[in-house]
Amino acid sequence: MFTEEAAPEDPLRIGGQLYLRAQATGAQGQSPGDFSFSSPSLLDVYMDARPNERVRGFVLGRMVFDPTLPASASNSGSIGAVSATGSTSGSQSLASLFQQPTRGPTVNLDQLWLNFDVAHTVFVTAGKQHVRWGTGHFWAPTDFLHLRPRNPLDVFDARTGTTMLKLHVPVESRAWNFYGYLLTESNTSTQTLGRVAAAGRAELVLGPSELGLGVLAQPKHKAKLAADLSFGIGDFDVYGEAGLRSGGEIDRVSYDPDAVAPTPATSPLGLEQAVDAYYPVYRSRGYKAQVVGGTSYAHKYNDNDTFTIGGEYFYNGLGYPSPAAYPGLVLPHTTSLNDSANFFYLGRHYAAVYVSFPAPYSLDNHTFTLSTLGNLSDRSFITRFDYSLVALTHLRFEAFVSARYGNENGEFRFGVKHLDLGGVDFNRAPALMDFGLALRIAI
């Protein structure tokens, strides 16, 4: 019951991260002075306690502050701008475009967990923690244990963790790993035992391949199934993942241009009723597949220099074949939509390519990355160039610029032109470009 290992002289470490950003998005026909502007700053502070090698406690708190936003919340009355990189907490929700957020500061708990082992056989982690399933580089449809999808354009994943009990049983002789989870946190509430979700995952090494199989079971919901595979072919790394979710638990909308609003949209609750009429809500049947496949290739072109090039395809069985229904996912309904959609998960078909040059030649502190993401269903695209520089050992300078092109009504441009909803005319100029700067220090 007691460890014989001596405690270290300094069992507690304190550190964190400070991330300052300034970014802007320009729309078609706008002058530079009218570009949307934001400055979402982020502060992480953690305490890491390791009294011995078998016990560890960790807590990380996060504060987000954007001085460009108003001090109090309000409905904007119009469809807002699509942020240049989503938000610091993951992929941007469509519903957020119609609600004006506040400047904060907003304080969140990112991680709070204890880790220990039982007889060196079962490894236990209890508390708010990060567990990511899947192998996708841009899209992660099997990332079931996070409450919000990841934004593939964010420089680092800043989503908060999920509270759970994780049991890990490794089989070292086969390099296999088995996991069991009890999730006590969800997007709603888990105030009764009947709302606690359970999950299981197996990670198997089969020759040169690694296979992962997982399932998430939630009370009163159909199970979510996950599988992922990665292997190498020569100098190529190949990966894929597939998720199955029930379409009957997700609100979807369609567009009816011939609908008639029951009351004028300018009256109380009139806008919500008009949105219900023009964009009726429905649910599909059966399981829907979300599948990612990709490959990457690293080439050494100098003694210590390599570049990496890769591509990825995403089939989204829960996506929309055209952008006609997109405004119905943003505008308010009389009843809030359930798990409707997030950016980067709207379309039916996606593709992405990228090339990265870390520390090329004598530029050891520089990194250059060029990537293009495309929604093939609505034919909108975003091409982005990222640059980072490490200075003064701990300070990282980051900059990016991106171009948005293709269908003006598509996901990556999200234009709305003379949308008449019972007497209210909605317009939004399609996005054209983004740019931003950031400073980050982590200790």
Beta strands, then each sheet from edge to edge (+ up, - down):
strand 1: 12-27
strand 2: 36-38
strand 3: 41-52
strand 4: 55-65
strand 5: 74-75
strand 6: 99-100
strand 7: 106-118
strand 8: 122-129
strand 9: 162-171
strand 10: 176-183
strand 11: 197-206
strand 12: 209-217
strand 13: 224-233
strand 14: 236-246
strand 15: 252-253
strand 16: 281-282
strand 17: 287-302
strand 18: 305-316
strand 19: 349-358
strand 20: 366-375
strand 21: 380-391
strand 22: 395-406
strand 23: 416-421
strand 24: 424-428
strand 25: 431-442
sheet 1: 2+ 1- 3+ 4- 7+ 8- 9+ 10- 11+ 12- 13+ 14- 17+ 18- 19+ 20- 21+ 22- 25+
sheet 2: 5+ 6-
sheet 3: 15+ 16-
sheet 4: 23+ 24-
end
